């Protein structure tokens, strides 16, 4: 029985690899769809990461202001600059996604 399972797995593996091995080379394939998928995933991952970073930075700043209200003026400006730099990273991902969309 074990030998039959191994033979079945071997035949199934050969059938799974024979199709791509004998496929005709196309003139570019489906690269357009993959570029669009990469651009969309890039924007989504960048926006998700930036949202997490901005949330954590804001939470830490508000917690430190809550513990020491006198330090609000020294914490607020660096927090805003940090949030702007994080947002710039997301905008860079958007620009790269637009460049990728222009490739096809």
C-alpha positions in Angstrom: 0.0 0.0 0.0 2.9 2.4 0.9 4.5 1.7 -2.5 1.2 2.5 -4.3 1.0 5.9 -2.5 4.6 6.7 -3.5 3.9 5.7 -7.1 0.7 7.9 -7.1 2.7 10.8 -5.7 5.4 10.4 -8.3 3.0 10.3 -11.2 1.1 13.3 -9.8 4.3 15.2 -9.4 5.4 14.4 -13.0 2.0 15.5 -14.3 2.1 18.7 -12.3 5.6 19.6 -13.7 5.0 18.5 -17.3 2.6 21.2 -18.2 4.8 24.2 -17.4 7.8 22.4 -18.8 6.2 21.9 -22.2 4.4 25.3 -22.3 5.1 27.6 -25.2 7.0 30.8 -24.4 4.8 33.8 -24.9 5.7 37.3 -25.8 5.7 38.7 -22.3 3.2 36.5 -20.6 0.8 38.0 -18.1 3.3 40.5 -16.7 0.7 43.3 -16.8 -1.5 41.6 -14.3 1.4 40.9 -12.0 2.6 44.5 -12.1 -0.8 45.7 -11.2 -1.0 43.2 -8.4 2.5 44.2 -7.1 1.5 47.9 -7.2 -1.7 47.3 -5.3 0.0 45.1 -2.7 2.8 47.6 -2.3 0.3 50.4 -1.6 -1.6 48.3 0.9 1.4 47.1 2.8 2.9 50.6 2.9 -0.4 52.1 4.1 -0.8 49.4 6.8 2.8 49.9 8.0 2.5 53.6 8.1 -0.8 53.4 10.0 0.7 51.2 12.6 3.7 53.4 13.0 1.7 56.6 13.2 -0.7 55.0 15.8 2.2 53.8 18.0 4.0 57.1 17.7 0.9 59.1 18.6 0.0 56.8 21.4 3.5 57.1 22.9 3.5 60.9 22.6 0.1 61.2 24.2 1.0 58.9 27.0 4.2 60.9 27.7 2.2 64.1 27.6 -0.3 62.6 30.0 2.4 61.6 32.4 4.1 65.0 32.2 1.9 67.7 30.9 4.6 70.3 31.1 6.6 68.5 28.3 3.8 68.9 25.8 5.5 71.7 23.9 8.8 69.7 23.6 7.0 66.5 22.5 4.4 67.9 20.1 6.7 69.3 17.4 9.0 66.3 17.0 5.9 64.1 17.0 4.4 66.1 14.1 7.7 65.9 12.2 7.9 62.2 12.7 4.3 61.7 11.5 5.1 63.8 8.4 8.2 61.6 7.6 6.1 58.5 8.1 3.5 59.8 5.7 6.2 60.6 3.2 7.2 57.0 3.1 3.7 56.0 2.2 3.7 58.7 -0.5 6.9 57.2 -1.9 5.2 53.9 -2.1 2.3 55.5 -4.0 4.7 57.1 -6.5 6.5 53.8 -7.0 3.1 52.1 -7.6 2.3 54.8 -10.2 5.6 54.2 -11.9 4.9 50.4 -11.9 1.5 51.1 -13.5 3.2 53.1 -16.3 5.4 50.1 -17.2 2.6 48.4 -19.2 
